[in-house]
Amino acid sequence: MTHRIAIAPSGFKESLSAARVAEAIAVGVRRVIPDADLDLIPLVDGGEGTAEALALAGGGRLVPCTATGPVGDPVPSHFALLGGGGTTPGPLTAVVEMAAVAGLALVPPGLRHPGATTTYGVGELIRAALDAGARRILIGCGDSGTSDGGAGALQALGARLTDRHGRELRRGGGALHELERIDPSGLDPRLARTELLVACNPYNVLCGKRGVARVFGPQKGATPAEVELLSAGLERWAAVLTRDLLPAVAPEPEKGPEPGSAPALPAVAPEPEKGPEPGSGPVLATGVPLDLRTAPGTGASGGLGAGLAAVGARLLPRYDVLLDGLDLDARLARADFVITAEGALDHQTVRGKIPAEVARRAQASGVPVLVLAGTIGPGAQDVRAVGVDAYSAILPAPMTLVEAIGRSGELLADATERALRIMALGSRLGERAGRYAPSA
């Protein structure tokens, strides 16, 4: 009997792309089941590798460029172009991966101060995509090293941010509490003629007790005092955006999305003090005016979602956009077993991370799921509620982060082999128990 195994992992940040993670897991599988029928389905969530993955899947191409990195220095970057004629229908679409210009991997360890990092380069990539003729721009959010609410991106797109003295606001989320006014008159006029779509995690909100600075600020290097400063700045950012920008870009309520376009994420303000239960999706509703503080997705990539929403972008659940065309549900349903993976398995996994999404879809078809993780943290057990049957860390012994990153492919292959050998042992024990079970 041939075992059909679907391998559907995310990438490991600052280490392996999703494709390389899938390949490493496949190596481990073949050590135990040489004739396995493997279906490799590397998945992206809007973060590192998104532009390249969508270009490969859609017959597009990467466009190299140079833009302002998160600490203000020029960095080599890229965006993808899809469609616009030829074999791919539809308008010319650009994919801007914010991690390619403002990702945490681009922030040197000694400079990880999210109050100083900027999304200015994201705005530069959007302008470069407009220069290339794009009429639809998909911005992938994930793996960010910023917490400026998208202020830098709007500055690069022509908005003028000033303090109470009329002076230009310095870049970085640490300055947002000084914001007095946003002048949108210099915004690139092409934005009004371009469909902006943001692929984001709808669990991430801008403000409140589960606001993005409080949830992700410490991961990006913020001290407790800096977290509070960033949170106060994002509160101010939301208020000024709502006052100065939303009235100028509010869509006409009578006009719906274009035929064939992806559905917009409904604008709703969930209670920031209480998140959804593990395994449940965000509570969504329609007809509620956009609340930049607490609408789903506004906190994506350090608040970039809120900044782009204020200039007319639609915030979309990322997997509705990024998994389109992969036929993922059918491929998982055909498998006897699914292996997925991510760098860290913890309480945040159930809030829109790839293993949770894969498990939820596999569970609908009754297919068992194993998760391999670089590390296992508090709350990892919550993944059982969304369809994960078992999970395991890939580290066999204590080691430095540098060593773990350098050996991640080897560690993944070895961990896969260990897990499958344990499963094989369990299967043999089950068969043995059945053989000696007393007859009725």
N, C-alpha and C positions, 0 to 999 in steps of 0.2 A: 504494500500500500504506500503510495507516494504522499508525503505530508506537504500540504500547501500552507506556506507561512508568509504572511504579509509583514513587511518591515517598514514601519511608518514613523520615523523619528523626526525630532527637531534637531537643529544644530547645537553644538556646545559653544557657548560664547567664548570668543577670543581663543578658540582652539580648532574645532572641526566644523565644516559646513554640514548641512543635513545630508547631502549626498555622501560625504565621506563617513559620517556616522553610520548610514545605512550599509555602506560597503564593509565597514569593520564588523558590524553585527553579522552580516552574511558570512564573513570568514569564520566566525565562531560557530554559526549554525552548521556549516558544512563539515566542521571537524566531528560533529556528532551525528548529523544526518546528511551524508554526502549526496544523496539523491533527492533532497528536498526540492520542491517546486517553489522558488522564492519570487516574490513580487516586491521589488524595492520601490517605495513611495516616499522619497524625502520631502518633508513639508517645511514651509516657511510661515512665519507669523507676522510678517511686516518688518522684521528686524534684519540682521545681517544675512546677506545672500538673496534677499527678496527680488531685487531688480534682475540679477543674473538668472534666477530660477524662472521668473516669468518670461524673460526673453527667450530662454531655451524652450519653454513649454509653448510659447506663442509664435515661434518663428521670428522673433524680433532681434534686436542687436543692442549691445551696450555702447554708449557714447562716453568716451573718457573726457574728463575736464578737470580743472583745478578750481577749488572753491575755498572759502574761509572755514577752517576747522573749528572745533569747539573751544579751543583756547586762544583763537584769534590768528593763528598762523595758517598760511595756505597749505592745503593738503590735496593729494591726488584723489579724485573721486570719479563718479560716473552716474548716469541715469540710463534707463532703457527706453527704446522706442518700439512700439508695436503697431501693427495695422497701417492704415492710411493708403490702402491699395494693395496690389499684388495678390498673394494668396490669402492674406488675412483681411477680412472685411472690417468695416467700421472706420470712424475717424482716427487720425493719427493720435495715438495714446502714448503718453510718457509715464514711466514708473520712476518715481523719486523715492529712494530708500534713505530715510533720514539718518540711519546708522552709518551710511557710507560717507557722511560728512559731519555728523554731530554725535556719533556713537561713543559709548563708553570706552571702546577699544582704542579710540583716537585720543583719549585723555591720558597723558602719562600719569603713572601712579602718584607721583609727587605733586601733581596739579589737579587732583580730583576734589575740586571745590565747586559744587553745583551752583553756588551763588555767582560765580564768575564765568561759567561756560555759556556758550551762545548757540542759537540755531540760525545765526545769520547765513551760514552756508546753505541751509535748506532753502531759504528764499532765493539765493543765487542759483541753485539748481532748478528751481521752478522757473526763474527768468530764462535760464539757458534752454529749458524745455519749450518755453514759449517762443524763443528765438528759432528753435528747430521746427516750428510750425505745429506743435501739439495743440489740439483743441480739447483734449481730455487729459487730465493729469491725476494719476493715482499716487497718493503719498502713503508709503508704508511706515507705520510707527512701531518701534520696538528697539530694544538694546540701546536706549539713548544715554547720553552722558550729560544731559542738560536739565534745567528746571526753570526755564525763563518764560514759560507760557506761550512760546512761539513769538515772543517779542522781537527777537533777532530776525526771524524770518520776515516779519512784517516790515521791519526797518529796511531789509534788503529789497523788499518789494515796493518801497517808496513811502511808507508811512513815516511820519515824524513824531517821535515820542519826546515830550519835554517835561521838565519839573516845574515847580511853582514860580521859578525865576525865568522861565522860558528857555532854559538851557537844554541841549540835547542830552537825553538820558544815556548814561553809560550802558554798555552791554552786560547782560547777565541777570539772572533772577534776583540777585542780591540788591539790585537797584530799583526793583519794581515798586517798593513801598514809597518811593519818592515821586512816582508818576503823577502828573497833574492833568495832562491833556494828550490826546492823540489827534494829529492832523492827517486825515486820510486823503487830502487833495492830491498828493503826489503818488498815490498807489498806481501801479502799472494798469493802464486802462484795459489791457487785454484780459485781465482777470475776469472782467464782467462778461466776456464772450467765451469763457473757457469753463468747462465742467471740472470742478475740483472735487475729488473723492478722497476721503481719508480712511484707510483700512486700519481700524483700531480695536483695542480691547474695550468692550463696553463697560467692564467692571471699573475702569479707571476714571475717576472723577477729579475735577480740579481742586475743589475746596472741601472743608469739613473735616471731621475726625478721621475719615478714610481718604482725605485729599492726597494728591500725588506727592507733595513734598513730605508728608508724614510717612507715607507707605514706602516710597522709593528713595527719598533723600539720603537716608543713612547708607544705602547701598552705593550711592554715588559719591560718598565721602563727607556728607554734611554732619556736623556735630549737633547735639540737641538744640543748642542756641541758634544755630544756622537753620535748622528745620523750622523753628518758630518764625524766624525772619522771612524765610522763603514762603511759608504759609501766609503770613501777613501780606507779603508782596503779591501773591497770587490772588488774594481776596481783593486787593486794590486793583489789580490788573483786570479782573472780571468786571468790577464796577465801572471802570473807565471804558473798557471795550464796549460794554452794554450801552453806556451813555453816548459815546462818540462814534462808534462804528456800526452797531447793529441797525440803527435807524436808516443809515445810508445804504445798507446792503440787504435789507430784509426782502425775501422773495415774495412775489405776488401769491397770495394764498390760493387764488383760483386756478393757478397753473400747476399741474402735477409734473412728475418726472417724465423725461422723454421716453417714448416707447422702446422697450428692450433694455433700458438702463436698470442698474441695480437699485433695489429699494433703499430709501433713506432710513437711517436709524431714527426711530421716533424720538422727539425731544421730550424728556420727562425729567423731573427732579426727584430722584429717590432720596430717602432719608440718609444723609451721609453717616449718621451715627450707627446705623445698623445695616450691614451688608447682607446680600442674599445668603441663604443657607448653602453649605457645600453641596454641589451637584445640581443646584437650581440655576437657571439663567437669570439675567437681570430682569427686573420688573419693568416692562415697557408699556407706554400708553401713547395715544395720538391726541392731537389737538391742544397740547400744552405748549405755550410759548417757550422758546429756547432759553434755558437757564444755564448760562456759561459756568456757573459755580458747580452745579451738580448733575448736569445732563450726562448720560452715559457717553463715555469716550472723550469727554473734554479734558481729562487728565492724561490722555495718551502722550507718551514721550515727553514727560515733564511739562505737560500743559500745551504742547504744540496743537493738540486737537482743538482746544478752545480758541487759540489765536487764528487758526485757519477757518474755523467755523464762523468767526466774526467777519471774515471777508467773503463769505458765501459758500465755503466748502460744506459738503455733506459728510457726516460721520457715519461710517458703515461698519457693522460687525465684521471683523477682519476675515473670519473663515468663510463668510458668505461671498466674499470677493476673491480671496486668495486660493480657495480650493475649487473654485468654479473651473470645470473642464477636466478635473482629475478623475471623475467618476469614482470618488473615494468610497462612498457607501457600498457600491456594488463590489468593488475590489476587496473590501474588508469582509463582506458577506461571503465571498467565495473561499476565504481562507479557513483553515482548521484552527489557526492560532495566529495571534497578532503580537508583534514585539514593537514597542515604541520606546522613546528615550528622550531625556533632557538633562541639562547640566545640573540642576538642583531640583529635587522633589521636596516640596514643603507645603505650608498652608496656602501659598499663592497658586499652586498648581491647579486647583479646582476653579480658580477664578480666570478661566480663559486660556490656560496654557495648552500646548499641543497634546501632551499625553491625555489630558482630561477630555479634549475634543475627540481624539481617536477612540478612547475608551467608551465614551457616550455613544458614538456611532456604531462601534463594534457590538456593544451590549444590545443594541436594537435587533441585531441578528443572532444573538446568543453565542458570539465568538469570544473565547477567553483571551485575556490581555495580560502581558507581562511588561512592566516598565523597568528599564535600566537607567540609573541616575548617577551622575558624578558624585553627588552628595545627597544625603537624606536628612532633612531638617524637621523641626517641630511642625505638626499638622499633616505630615505625609500620609498618615493613615486615612485622612479624609478622602483620598482618591478611590477608596473602595466603594464609596457611595455613588461614584459616577461610572463604575464598570470595570475598574482595575482588579484583577484577580490576585496578582502578586507583584512585588517590586523588590529590587535589589540594588545595592550600591556597587559600583565597579571597582572601588579601591580595595585591594587585598590586604593592605598594610598602610600605616601612616607614612605620608610623604609630603614634600613641599608642594605648593601650588605650581611652581615652575616645572617640577618633575611630572606632576600629574597631567599638566597641559601637554608637555612634550611627549608623553607616553599614552595619550588618550585613546588613540586608535588601537594600540596593543591591549590596553586595559579593557576596552569595550569587547574586543574579540574574546579575550580570556573570560570575562564575566558572562558573556553569552554562552560560552562552552560550559562553564560551571552550572549555570542555571538549567541548561537543557539536560545535562547529565543527572542533576537532581530530579528533574521531571521524569526522565527515563527510569530512574530508580523507583520513583513513586508508582509509575505505570507497572513495573514488574512486580512490585509488592501487591498492587491491586489484583493483578492477574493471579498471583500465587494465592492470595486470600480467597479469590473466587474458586480456584481449583480445589481448595480444601474445605470449602464451606459445606456444612451438613446439608443433605438433601431434605426437601420438605416432606 
